[in-house]
Amino acid sequence: MSDRITARYLIETPFDLEAACAVMAGEQSCGTFTRLAAETDELRAAHAARVESIDPLDSASSPALPMPTRPQPAGTQYRRALVTLSWPVDNLGASLPTLVATVAGNLYELKEFSGLRLMDLELPRAFADAYPGPQFGIEGTRRLTGIAQGPLIGTIIKPSVGLSPSATAAVVQDLLDGGVDFIKDDELQANGPHNPLKARVDAVMPLVHKHQQRTGRKVMVAFNITGDIDEMREHHDYVAAAGGTCVMVALNAVGLAGVVHLRRHSTLAIHGHRAGWGMLSRAPLLGMDFSAYQTLWRTAGVDHLHVNGLGNKFSEADASVIRSAQACLAPLFPPDGPAHRVMPVFSSNQTACQALDTVESLGGVSDLIVTAGGGIMAHPDGIAAGVRSLRQAYDAAAQGVSLRAYAEHHPELAAALKTFCP
């Protein structure tokens, strides 16, 4: 493993590729718009970012993003390329916040570029040594839930907002009775005045304990503790004292420093929700790819990470969803560093319909959490049948059997296919 930080970008520029990339490297290390006396050759050798490679791609006749301060004449070609830069870790130390300022900072504003997207990120072992990473990950989540194999079948408490603590508990009771493995708050429901976190925990956790006493299985509930740092610590401790096993945070809302602080304090699994992800990813030549994004949050210490789902209601293509899940499952610090593998969380319009394609696209891997809201609660025969339909669908996928064939002897799956994917 290299001792340098390496980042790969997709760029678009109307200027000479090498010159534009040199500006990138200078802006994000020891350079500025002009050479300074203090920028000695020795300093540059020790601290300058390096352009490791430039791989030209195609070109476009119009810019992906407007260039109001450097308009180009008609007929200009906007060249695209994959560019790899690297930095010595000594420029910043093993600091995730400063890393983001380095690899995803001012370079987005450079006049030379009509498009720039961070595609991938490789960190040296120093980051693995500086940050604890996931506390539970895949293996720990399976231990906490008692689900040794196959996906965890889960759901989101709906409606997202508006329920009281007692109404939330009623929904949870139906889900527990239905045999679900995992339940999460919606990202919009954290500590609102109509459903405060502590009151919600008080209403829900006794039901979880009674269900465990009756069945021998403790369902994981991810309570949304998104908030200020002191508030998150207090609410984490409240969930832990009540016997909970998981807390959830909206990653982009609380930031890397917030997640790192929570992780260092936490004794519970951390469920990472990526609400706001489209702001970073939806424009093809702006923002960052999930491959880079997940590197940051796994290093910070989340145990589960949302990746969207196949056939989702959002704008993300299925191929991108699968690449995101595969990134979560790949070792983070190869070859000899910690793997930090985390549970990819499939959500958004998930029903029994996507099970076979999901497992086949992941090469047979079933280390995932499936959170199906309507796919469980809107099943025509009720919540329990909805849960069974998901489980049957993933059982069929594990066996390599078509869903239609499996449904011939599994009525809950048959009803789900008829309802959700006729």
C-alpha positions as CSV (number, residue, x, y, z in Angstrom):
1,M,0.0,0.0,0.0
2,S,1.3,3.4,-1.0
3,D,2.0,6.1,1.7
4,R,0.4,8.7,-0.6
5,I,-3.2,9.7,-0.9
6,T,-4.5,9.0,-4.4
7,A,-7.6,10.5,-6.0
8,R,-9.0,9.9,-9.5
9,Y,-11.2,12.5,-11.2
10,L,-13.3,12.8,-14.3
11,I,-12.6,16.2,-15.8
12,E,-13.8,18.4,-18.7
13,T,-11.8,21.4,-19.9
14,P,-11.5,23.5,-23.0
15,F,-7.8,24.0,-22.3
16,D,-4.7,21.9,-22.7
17,L,-5.1,18.8,-20.5
18,E,-1.7,18.8,-18.9
19,A,-1.8,22.5,-18.1
20,A,-5.3,22.2,-16.6
21,C,-4.2,19.3,-14.4
22,A,-1.1,21.1,-13.3
23,V,-3.4,23.9,-12.0
24,M,-5.4,21.3,-10.1
25,A,-2.3,19.9,-8.5
26,G,-0.9,23.2,-7.6
27,E,-4.2,24.6,-6.2
28,Q,-4.7,21.6,-3.9
29,S,-1.1,21.5,-2.5
30,C,1.6,24.1,-2.2
31,G,1.0,26.2,-5.3
32,T,-1.1,29.4,-6.0
33,F,-1.7,31.6,-9.0
34,T,2.0,32.7,-9.0
35,R,5.3,31.2,-7.8
36,L,6.2,32.5,-4.3
37,A,9.7,32.9,-2.9
38,A,8.9,30.5,-0.1
39,E,7.8,27.9,-2.6
40,T,11.3,26.5,-2.9
41,D,12.3,23.5,-5.1
42,E,12.8,21.5,-1.9
43,L,9.3,22.4,-0.6
44,R,7.7,21.5,-3.9
45,A,9.6,18.1,-4.0
46,A,8.3,17.3,-0.5
47,H,4.7,18.7,-0.6
48,A,3.5,19.3,-4.2
49,A,0.6,17.1,-5.4
50,R,1.6,14.9,-8.4
51,V,-0.3,14.4,-11.6
52,E,0.2,10.6,-11.8
53,S,-1.7,10.0,-15.0
54,I,-4.0,11.6,-17.6
55,D,-6.1,9.3,-19.7
56,P,-7.9,11.3,-22.5
57,L,-11.5,10.3,-23.2
58,D,-13.9,12.0,-25.7
59,S,-14.8,15.6,-26.1
60,A,-18.0,17.6,-26.2
61,S,-19.1,20.6,-28.3
62,S,-20.6,22.4,-25.3
63,P,-19.6,22.6,-21.6
64,A,-21.2,20.3,-19.0
65,L,-21.2,23.3,-16.6
66,P,-21.3,27.0,-17.4
67,M,-18.0,28.9,-17.6
68,P,-19.2,32.5,-17.0
69,T,-15.8,33.9,-16.1
70,R,-13.9,32.2,-19.0
71,P,-16.3,32.1,-21.9
72,Q,-15.0,30.2,-25.0
73,P,-15.5,31.0,-28.7
74,A,-17.9,29.1,-30.8
75,G,-16.6,25.7,-32.0
76,T,-14.5,25.1,-28.8
77,Q,-14.1,21.4,-27.9
78,Y,-14.3,20.5,-24.2
79,R,-11.9,17.7,-23.6
80,R,-12.6,15.0,-21.1
81,A,-10.1,12.8,-19.3
82,L,-9.6,10.6,-16.2
83,V,-6.9,12.1,-14.1
84,T,-5.1,10.7,-11.1
85,L,-3.5,13.0,-8.5
86,S,-1.6,12.0,-5.4
87,W,-0.5,13.8,-2.2
88,P,2.0,13.0,0.5
89,V,0.1,12.1,3.7
90,D,2.4,14.5,5.5
91,N,0.7,17.4,3.9
92,L,-2.3,17.0,6.2
93,G,-1.7,14.0,8.5
94,A,-4.4,11.4,8.8
95,S,-7.3,13.9,9.1
96,L,-10.6,13.1,7.3
97,P,-11.9,16.7,7.4
98,T,-8.6,18.1,5.9
99,L,-8.6,15.2,3.4
100,V,-12.0,16.4,2.1
101,A,-10.7,20.0,1.8
102,T,-7.8,18.6,-0.1
103,V,-9.4,16.1,-2.6
104,A,-12.8,17.8,-2.8
105,G,-12.2,21.4,-2.0
106,N,-11.4,24.5,-4.1
107,L,-10.6,22.5,-7.2
108,Y,-14.4,22.4,-8.0
109,E,-14.2,26.2,-8.5
110,L,-11.2,26.4,-10.8
111,K,-11.9,28.4,-13.9
112,E,-10.1,25.9,-16.0
113,F,-12.8,23.3,-15.7
114,S,-16.3,22.9,-17.2
115,G,-16.7,19.7,-15.3
116,L,-15.0,17.9,-12.4
117,R,-16.0,14.8,-10.5
118,L,-14.1,12.9,-7.8
119,M,-14.4,9.2,-8.9
120,D,-12.3,7.2,-6.5
121,L,-10.1,7.6,-3.4
122,E,-7.3,5.4,-2.0
123,L,-6.0,6.2,1.5
124,P,-2.7,5.1,3.1
125,R,-2.6,2.9,6.1
126,A,-2.2,5.9,8.3
127,F,-5.9,6.6,8.1
128,A,-6.7,3.1,9.2
129,D,-4.5,3.6,12.2
130,A,-5.9,7.0,13.0
131,Y,-9.6,6.1,12.8
132,P,-11.4,3.2,14.4
133,G,-13.5,2.3,11.4
134,P,-16.7,0.2,11.7
135,Q,-17.3,-1.3,15.2
136,F,-19.6,-4.1,14.0
137,G,-19.7,-4.2,10.2
138,I,-21.2,-7.2,8.6
139,E,-20.2,-9.9,11.0
140,G,-21.2,-7.8,14.1
141,T,-24.5,-6.9,12.6
142,R,-25.3,-10.6,12.0
143,R,-24.2,-11.3,15.6
144,L,-26.5,-8.6,17.0
145,T,-29.5,-9.7,15.0
146,G,-28.9,-13.5,15.1
147,I,-29.3,-13.6,11.3
148,A,-26.3,-15.8,10.3
149,Q,-26.9,-15.8,6.5
150,G,-29.0,-14.2,3.8
151,P,-30.1,-10.6,3.8
152,L,-31.7,-8.8,6.8
153,I,-35.3,-8.2,5.9
154,G,-36.2,-4.7,7.2
155,T,-38.4,-1.7,6.8
156,I,-38.9,1.9,7.6
157,I,-41.5,3.2,10.0
158,K,-44.1,4.9,7.9
159,P,-45.6,7.5,7.7
160,S,-42.2,9.2,8.0
161,V,-43.5,12.0,10.3
162,G,-46.7,12.6,12.1
163,L,-46.9,9.5,14.3
164,S,-46.9,9.9,18.0
165,P,-44.6,7.6,20.1
166,S,-47.6,5.3,20.9
167,A,-48.6,5.2,17.2
168,T,-45.0,4.4,16.3
169,A,-45.1,1.6,18.8
170,A,-48.2,0.2,17.2
171,V,-46.5,0.1,13.8
172,V,-43.4,-1.6,15.4
173,Q,-45.6,-4.2,17.1
174,D,-47.1,-5.1,13.8
175,L,-43.7,-5.4,12.2
176,L,-42.3,-7.5,15.1
177,D,-45.4,-9.8,14.8
178,G,-44.7,-10.0,11.1
179,G,-41.2,-11.4,11.6
180,V,-39.1,-8.6,10.4
181,D,-35.3,-8.5,11.2
182,F,-34.6,-4.8,11.1
183,I,-36.6,-1.6,11.6
184,K,-35.4,2.0,11.1
185,D,-36.7,5.4,11.7
186,D,-37.1,7.6,8.6
187,E,-34.4,10.2,8.1
188,L,-37.0,12.9,8.6
189,Q,-37.9,11.6,12.1
190,A,-35.2,12.3,14.7
191,N,-36.2,14.3,17.8
192,G,-39.2,16.3,16.6
193,P,-41.6,17.8,19.1
194,H,-44.5,15.4,18.1
195,N,-42.4,12.3,18.5
196,P,-39.3,12.9,20.8
197,L,-36.5,10.4,20.6
198,K,-36.6,9.4,24.3
199,A,-40.4,8.9,24.3
200,R,-40.1,6.9,21.1
201,V,-37.4,4.6,22.7
202,D,-39.6,4.2,25.8
203,A,-42.5,3.1,23.7
204,V,-40.7,0.8,21.3
205,M,-37.9,-1.0,23.3
206,P,-40.3,-2.8,25.7
207,L,-41.9,-4.4,22.7
208,V,-38.6,-5.4,21.3
209,H,-37.7,-7.1,24.6
210,K,-41.0,-8.9,24.9
211,H,-40.6,-10.2,21.3
212,Q,-37.1,-11.4,22.1
213,Q,-38.4,-13.2,25.2
214,R,-41.1,-14.9,23.1
215,T,-39.0,-15.8,20.1
216,G,-35.4,-15.8,21.2
217,R,-34.5,-13.2,18.5
218,K,-33.8,-9.5,19.1
219,V,-34.9,-7.3,16.2
220,M,-32.5,-4.4,15.5
221,V,-34.1,-1.0,15.6
222,A,-32.1,1.9,14.2
223,F,-33.2,5.0,16.1
224,N,-32.5,8.2,14.3
225,I,-30.3,10.3,16.6
226,T,-29.3,12.9,14.0
227,G,-28.6,16.1,15.9
228,D,-26.0,18.3,17.5
229,I,-23.0,16.4,18.8
230,D,-24.0,16.6,22.5
231,E,-27.5,15.6,21.6
232,M,-26.3,12.6,19.6
233,R,-24.2,11.4,22.5
234,E,-27.1,11.8,25.0
235,H,-29.5,10.0,22.7
236,H,-27.0,7.2,21.9
237,D,-26.7,6.6,25.6
238,Y,-30.4,6.6,26.1
239,V,-30.9,4.0,23.4
240,A,-28.0,1.9,24.8
241,A,-29.5,2.1,28.4
242,A,-32.8,0.9,27.0
243,G,-31.2,-2.2,25.5
244,G,-31.1,-1.0,21.9
245,T,-28.5,-2.2,19.4
246,C,-28.4,0.5,16.7
247,V,-28.6,4.2,16.1
248,M,-29.0,6.0,12.8
249,V,-27.5,9.3,11.6
250,A,-28.0,11.3,8.4
251,L,-24.4,11.5,7.4
252,N,-24.4,14.6,5.3
253,A,-26.3,16.5,8.0
254,V,-23.9,15.8,10.9
255,G,-20.7,15.6,8.9
256,L,-17.5,13.6,9.1
257,A,-16.4,15.1,12.4
258,G,-19.8,14.4,13.9
259,V,-19.8,10.7,12.8
260,V,-16.2,10.3,14.0
261,H,-17.1,11.7,17.4
262,L,-20.1,9.5,17.7
263,R,-18.2,6.4,16.6
264,R,-15.5,7.0,19.3
265,H,-18.2,7.2,21.9
266,S,-20.6,4.5,20.6
267,T,-21.2,1.0,21.8
268,L,-24.0,0.5,19.2
269,A,-24.0,-0.2,15.5
270,I,-24.2,3.0,13.4
271,H,-26.6,3.0,10.5
272,G,-25.5,5.6,7.9
273,H,-28.2,7.3,5.9
274,R,-26.9,9.2,2.9
275,A,-29.9,11.8,2.6
276,G,-28.7,14.5,0.3
277,W,-26.6,12.2,-1.7
278,G,-28.1,13.4,-5.0
279,M,-26.7,16.9,-4.3
280,L,-23.2,15.4,-4.6
281,S,-23.8,12.9,-7.3
282,R,-26.6,13.7,-9.7
283,A,-24.7,15.8,-12.2
284,P,-22.4,13.5,-14.2
285,L,-19.5,15.9,-14.3
286,L,-19.8,17.4,-10.8
287,G,-19.5,16.2,-7.2
288,M,-18.3,12.7,-6.5
289,D,-18.9,9.0,-7.2
290,F,-20.1,6.7,-4.4
291,S,-16.8,4.9,-4.5
292,A,-15.0,7.9,-3.1
293,Y,-17.9,8.8,-0.8
294,Q,-18.1,5.4,0.9
295,T,-14.4,5.4,1.6
296,L,-14.8,8.5,3.8
297,W,-17.7,7.1,5.9
298,R,-16.3,3.6,6.3
299,T,-13.1,5.1,7.6
300,A,-15.1,7.3,9.9
301,G,-16.8,4.2,11.3
302,V,-20.3,3.5,10.1
303,D,-21.5,-0.1,10.1
304,H,-24.3,0.2,7.5
305,L,-24.4,2.5,4.4
306,H,-27.4,3.2,2.1
307,V,-26.8,2.5,-1.6
308,N,-30.4,3.0,-3.0
309,G,-31.9,-0.1,-4.7
310,L,-32.7,-1.6,-8.0
311,G,-35.7,-0.2,-9.8
312,N,-35.7,2.7,-7.3
313,K,-37.9,5.8,-7.3
314,F,-35.0,8.1,-7.6
315,S,-32.7,9.1,-10.5
316,E,-29.9,6.5,-9.9
317,A,-29.4,3.8,-12.5
318,D,-29.3,0.1,-11.4
319,A,-25.7,-0.3,-12.5
320,S,-24.6,2.5,-10.1
321,V,-26.5,1.0,-7.2
322,I,-24.7,-2.4,-7.7
323,R,-21.3,-0.7,-8.0
324,S,-22.1,1.1,-4.7
325,A,-23.0,-2.1,-2.9
326,Q,-19.9,-3.8,-4.3
327,A,-17.8,-0.9,-3.0
328,C,-19.2,-1.4,0.5
329,L,-18.3,-5.1,0.4
330,A,-14.7,-4.7,-0.9
331,P,-11.8,-4.5,1.5
332,L,-10.9,-0.8,2.3
333,F,-7.2,-1.1,3.1
334,P,-5.8,-3.9,1.0
335,P,-3.7,-5.9,1.1
336,D,-2.9,-6.2,4.8
337,G,-4.9,-3.4,6.4
338,P,-8.4,-3.7,8.0
339,A,-11.2,-4.6,5.5
340,H,-13.8,-2.4,7.2
341,R,-16.6,-4.2,5.2
342,V,-20.0,-2.7,5.9
343,M,-23.6,-3.7,5.2
344,P,-25.0,-2.1,2.1
345,V,-28.6,-1.0,2.6
346,F,-31.0,-1.4,-0.3
347,S,-34.0,0.9,-0.1
348,S,-36.5,2.9,-2.2
349,N,-39.3,0.9,-3.9
350,Q,-37.9,-2.4,-2.8
351,T,-40.3,-5.4,-3.1
352,A,-39.9,-9.1,-3.8
353,C,-39.5,-8.2,-7.4
354,Q,-35.9,-7.1,-7.2
355,A,-34.5,-10.0,-5.1
356,L,-33.2,-12.2,-7.9
357,D,-31.6,-9.4,-9.9
358,T,-30.0,-8.0,-6.7
359,V,-28.4,-11.2,-5.7
360,E,-27.3,-12.1,-9.2
361,S,-25.8,-8.7,-9.7
362,L,-23.8,-9.1,-6.5
363,G,-22.5,-12.4,-7.6
364,G,-24.5,-14.4,-5.2
365,V,-23.5,-12.3,-2.2
366,S,-26.4,-11.7,0.3
367,D,-24.6,-9.6,2.9
368,L,-27.1,-6.7,2.7
369,I,-30.0,-5.1,4.5
370,V,-33.2,-4.7,2.5
371,T,-35.5,-2.0,3.8
372,A,-38.9,-2.3,2.0
373,G,-41.6,0.0,3.2
374,G,-44.5,-0.4,0.8
375,G,-43.1,-3.7,-0.3
376,I,-43.9,-5.1,3.2
377,M,-46.7,-2.9,4.5
378,A,-48.7,-2.7,1.3
379,H,-48.8,-6.5,0.7
380,P,-52.4,-7.4,0.1
381,D,-52.3,-10.1,2.8
382,G,-50.7,-7.9,5.5
383,I,-47.4,-7.1,7.0
384,A,-46.5,-10.7,8.0
385,A,-47.2,-11.8,4.4
386,G,-45.1,-8.9,3.1
387,V,-42.1,-10.0,5.3
388,R,-42.5,-13.6,4.2
389,S,-42.7,-12.6,0.5
390,L,-39.4,-10.8,0.8
391,R,-37.8,-13.7,2.6
392,Q,-39.1,-16.2,0.1
393,A,-37.9,-14.0,-2.8
394,Y,-34.3,-13.9,-1.4
395,D,-34.5,-17.7,-0.6
396,A,-35.3,-18.3,-4.3
397,A,-32.5,-16.0,-5.4
398,A,-30.0,-17.9,-3.1
399,Q,-31.1,-21.1,-4.8
400,G,-31.0,-19.7,-8.3
401,V,-34.7,-20.4,-8.8
402,S,-36.9,-18.0,-10.7
403,L,-39.3,-16.0,-8.6
404,R,-42.3,-17.2,-10.7
405,A,-41.3,-20.8,-10.2
406,Y,-40.7,-20.4,-6.5
407,A,-44.0,-18.5,-6.1
408,E,-46.0,-21.6,-7.3
409,H,-45.5,-23.1,-3.8
410,H,-45.2,-19.9,-1.8
411,P,-48.5,-17.9,-1.8
412,E,-47.1,-14.8,-0.1
413,L,-44.5,-14.4,-2.9
414,A,-47.1,-15.1,-5.5
415,A,-49.3,-12.3,-4.1
416,A,-46.4,-9.9,-4.0
417,L,-45.4,-10.6,-7.6
418,K,-49.0,-10.1,-8.7
419,T,-49.3,-6.8,-6.7
420,F,-45.9,-5.2,-7.3
421,C,-44.5,-6.7,-10.5
422,P,-47.4,-8.1,-12.7
